[in-house]
Amino acid sequence: MARPPKKRKVKHRPRFFEFGPYCNFYEHIRSINLSVDQLEAMRLADLEGYSQEEAAEVMHVSRQTFGRIVEQARKIVTDALVNGKRITITYDDYIEFIPREVKCIECGYEWVLADGIEDKDIVCPSCGKSEVIKRQRCGVYCQCPLRVNSKI
């Protein structure tokens, strides 16, 4: 019997959950799943340029496990691009998001967000305003909005 997967730390919270070809017969296009940890592995290795050792440390997995995760992710994305499949981002039980540090623009209060709170529900515990920003981006090339509860 296989050992259950170790918790994998993920910093980037995806804002979009489906990617693929757009055409008139969109509902007939096959779909393929990409888990959040696979997306994080690709982000760290390919977008941020981390070595496998550095990225494995960030995700709290071994270098070999990181190598397998990123290899699977690249295969899934390549399959979708070459064969015209839709990619759906999925969450697994062994994913653990790294807590986000945020700051209120109005009063300057800083705190760490609890897991499970949706971005649209975030208000400052000090002044009650919803003008909240991330204290740190996901990485050097992060293009997520700095405002936590901004509209896309």
Number of C-alpha atoms within 10 A of each C-alpha: 3 4 5 7 10 12 16 21 21 21 19 20 13 11 8 8 12 14 14 17 14 11 9 7 8 12 10 9 15 13 16 18 18 20 17 26 28 22 21 24 29 23 20 25 18 13 14 16 14 16 13 19 14 15 23 23 14 17 23 16 18 15 17 11 14 25 18 13 19 22 14 16 22 17 11 17 19 13 15 20 14 8 11 15 22 22 22 16 18 15 12 11 8 13 17 17 18 17 13 18 15 22 21 23 15 14 14 13 14 18 15 12 16 11 11 7 9 11 14 11 9 17 16 20 12 13 12 12 14 19 17 24 19 19 16 13 17 17 14 10 12 14 9 17 13 15 18 22 18 14 8 6
